Amino acid sequence: MGKLFSNAYSILFGVSPNMCETLNDLLWIAGKVHGSLARAGKVRGQTPKVAKQDKKKKPRGRAHKRMQYNRRFVTAVVGFGKKRGPNSSEK
């Protein structure tokens, strides 16, 4: 099974099959893809914990449809160029 993998991977990576006898040899030639698992979760771990704030409840039903209509058609600025998305922060 290892020889089959090494032949397939050697074709993919352009390495002669004689160079890589095992899958480990091939991985050494191909190189590592990502960093070590020792650094996993680094950013989340060092981010300070902030408590969630209370939010105003969103309108539902007819009121939500009215809000969508006003947002899309009434207060929408018609200008030249490409249409901006609803989450765009450009002015």
C-alpha positions in Angstrom: 0.0 0.0 0.0 2.9 2.4 0.8 4.4 1.8 -2.6 1.1 2.6 -4.3 0.9 5.9 -2.4 4.5 6.8 -3.2 3.9 6.2 -6.9 0.7 8.2 -7.0 2.2 11.1 -5.0 5.4 11.0 -7.0 3.4 11.5 -10.2 1.5 14.3 -8.6 4.6 16.2 -7.3 6.8 15.4 -10.3 9.3 13.3 -8.3 10.7 10.1 -9.6 9.3 6.9 -7.9 12.8 5.7 -7.1 13.5 8.8 -4.9 10.7 8.1 -2.5 10.4 4.6 -1.1 8.0 5.4 1.7 5.3 8.0 2.2 7.5 9.7 4.8 10.2 10.2 2.2 7.7 11.8 -0.1 6.3 14.1 2.6 9.8 15.2 3.4 10.3 16.1 -0.3 6.8 17.8 -0.6 7.3 19.8 2.6 4.9 20.6 5.5 1.6 22.2 4.7 0.7 24.0 8.0 2.4 24.9 11.3 2.6 22.6 14.3 -0.5 21.9 16.4 1.2 23.4 19.4 0.2 26.9 18.2 -3.5 25.9 17.6 -5.9 28.3 19.2 -3.2 30.9 20.0 -5.2 34.0 19.0 -8.5 33.0 20.6 -6.6 32.2 23.8 -5.0 35.6 24.1 -8.1 37.6 23.2 -9.7 39.2 26.2 -13.1 37.9 27.2 -15.9 40.5 26.7 -19.4 39.9 28.0 -22.2 40.1 25.5 -24.3 43.2 25.5 -28.1 43.3 25.5 -29.5 44.0 22.0 -32.8 45.5 21.0 -35.2 42.8 19.6 -35.6 42.7 15.8 -39.0 43.4 14.3 -40.9 40.4 13.1 -43.5 39.8 10.5 -45.1 42.9 8.8 -42.7 45.2 10.6 -39.7 43.4 9.4 -41.0 43.4 5.8 -41.6 47.2 6.1 -38.0 47.7 7.4 -36.6 45.7 4.5 -38.6 47.7 1.9 -37.5 51.0 3.4 -33.9 49.9 3.6 -33.8 48.7 0.0 -35.9 51.1 -1.9 -36.8 54.2 0.0 -33.6 55.3 1.6 -31.3 53.7 -1.0 -28.9 56.1 -2.7 -29.0 55.8 -6.4 -25.6 56.5 -7.9 -23.2 55.5 -10.6 -20.9 52.5 -10.4 -21.4 49.0 -9.0 -24.2 48.4 -6.5 -22.8 48.1 -2.9 -23.9 45.3 -0.6 -25.9 45.7 2.5 -22.8 45.3 4.8 -20.6 47.8 2.9 -19.0 50.5 5.1 -17.9 52.7 2.2 -19.3 56.2 2.1 
